[in-house]
Amino acid sequence: MTADPADVPAPVVDPRLMREVLGHFASGVTVVTAMTTDGPIGFTCQSFSSLSLDPPLVAFAPARTSGTWSRLRAAGQFCVNVLAEEQSGLSQAFARSGTDKFAGVSWAPSPHGSPMLDGVVAWIDSQLWAEYDGGDHTIAVARVLDLGADPRRSPLVFHRGSYGIQTSPDLS
Ligand SMILES: Cc1cc2nc3c(=O)[nH]c(=O)nc-3n(C[C@H](O)[C@H](O)[C@H](O)COP(=O)(O)O)c2cc1C
């Protein structure tokens, strides 16, 4: 018999502890972009993953507070740009609310017309397929339309709140 979740008091998890512990899960970094009538838009997104091969799906989780997500959602189609290791500056620039995130950024239209940033490791053109409740985030599932990679480039890694793998002092 499984417990009814309504009967179990929610454990109190300190958000700072959750952030600190889950920061040990190293990931790549993406910038999700779209073209709108007002120009290109985008936001830095670490919560990206491959989801399904048939149909071809990817997923990512925009915060409910993200102004850019509501505009990407309205565009319905976007490009997931997987950043290269020397692109931490782009990661920071696309994480700043209320700025011209594309100022000084080189890009070209992807096959489906979304901004593909120069020098990325991989790009995935996709179309919004479904959305699910993810607490203070939305789980966005997108159908892959086209994609490509440059195997000569290495990916940018985010680990324990910083770029690159954070090594700890030797315990031995
Ligand atoms: C390395 C890194 C990873 C991030 N990952 C996410 C993410 O997965 N989901 C998210 O909503 N915001 C993420 N952010 C924060 C957003 O990029 C940021 O809140 C957003 O760009 C704010 O702009 P907006 O108000 O235009 O949406 C990340 C930021 C950084 C620096």
The ligand as an SDF file (V2000), in Angstrom:
LIG
                    3D

 31 33  0  0  0  0  0  0  0  0999 V2000
   24.4220   28.8840  -15.2610 C   0  0  0  0  0  0  0  0  0  0  0  0
   22.9790   29.3640  -15.1860 C   0  0  0  0  0  0  0  0  0  0  0  0
   21.9390   28.4530  -15.3330 C   0  0  0  0  0  0  0  0  0  0  0  0
   20.5970   28.8650  -15.2810 C   0  0  0  0  0  0  0  0  0  0  0  0
   19.6000   27.9350  -15.4510 N   0  0  0  0  0  0  0  0  0  0  0  0
   18.3220   28.3320  -15.3900 C   0  0  0  0  0  0  0  0  0  0  0  0
   17.2570   27.3980  -15.5690 C   0  0  0  0  0  0  0  0  0  0  0  0
   17.4800   26.2010  -15.7760 O   0  0  0  0  0  0  0  0  0  0  0  0
   15.9780   27.8580  -15.5170 N   0  0  0  0  0  0  0  0  0  0  0  0
   15.7030   29.1830  -15.3000 C   0  0  0  0  0  0  0  0  0  0  0  0
   14.5290   29.5500  -15.2760 O   0  0  0  0  0  0  0  0  0  0  0  0
   16.6810   30.0790  -15.1170 N   0  0  0  0  0  0  0  0  0  0  0  0
   17.9710   29.6930  -15.1640 C   0  0  0  0  0  0  0  0  0  0  0  0
   18.9580   30.6130  -14.9990 N   0  0  0  0  0  0  0  0  0  0  0  0
   18.6010   32.0030  -14.7140 C   0  0  0  0  0  0  0  0  0  0  0  0
   18.0320   32.7080  -15.9530 C   0  0  0  0  0  0  0  0  0  0  0  0
   18.9490   32.7120  -17.0170 O   0  0  0  0  0  0  0  0  0  0  0  0
   17.6490   34.1410  -15.6040 C   0  0  0  0  0  0  0  0  0  0  0  0
   16.8410   34.1520  -14.4750 O   0  0  0  0  0  0  0  0  0  0  0  0
   16.8840   34.7670  -16.7590 C   0  0  0  0  0  0  0  0  0  0  0  0
   17.7160   34.9600  -17.8750 O   0  0  0  0  0  0  0  0  0  0  0  0
   16.2950   36.0520  -16.3020 C   0  0  0  0  0  0  0  0  0  0  0  0
   15.9190   36.7770  -17.4240 O   0  0  0  0  0  0  0  0  0  0  0  0
   14.4220   37.0090  -17.8310 P   0  0  0  0  0  0  0  0  0  0  0  0
   13.8020   37.7770  -16.6960 O   0  0  0  0  0  0  0  0  0  0  0  0
   14.5890   37.7710  -19.0840 O   0  0  0  0  0  0  0  0  0  0  0  0
   13.7540   35.6770  -17.9830 O   0  0  0  0  0  0  0  0  0  0  0  0
   20.3000   30.2290  -15.0630 C   0  0  0  0  0  0  0  0  0  0  0  0
   21.3530   31.1470  -14.9100 C   0  0  0  0  0  0  0  0  0  0  0  0
   22.6660   30.7240  -14.9780 C   0  0  0  0  0  0  0  0  0  0  0  0
   23.7850   31.7270  -14.8300 C   0  0  0  0  0  0  0  0  0  0  0  0
  1  2  1  0
  2  3  1  0
  2 30  2  0
  3  4  2  0
  4  5  1  0
  4 28  1  0
  5  6  2  0
  6  7  1  0
  6 13  1  0
  7  8  2  0
  7  9  1  0
  9 10  1  0
 10 11  2  0
 10 12  1  0
 12 13  2  0
 13 14  1  0
 14 15  1  0
 14 28  1  0
 15 16  1  0
 16 17  1  0
 16 18  1  0
 18 19  1  0
 18 20  1  0
 20 21  1  0
 20 22  1  0
 22 23  1  0
 23 24  1  0
 24 25  2  0
 24 26  1  0
 24 27  1  0
 28 29  2  0
 29 30  1  0
 30 31  1  0
M  END
$$$$
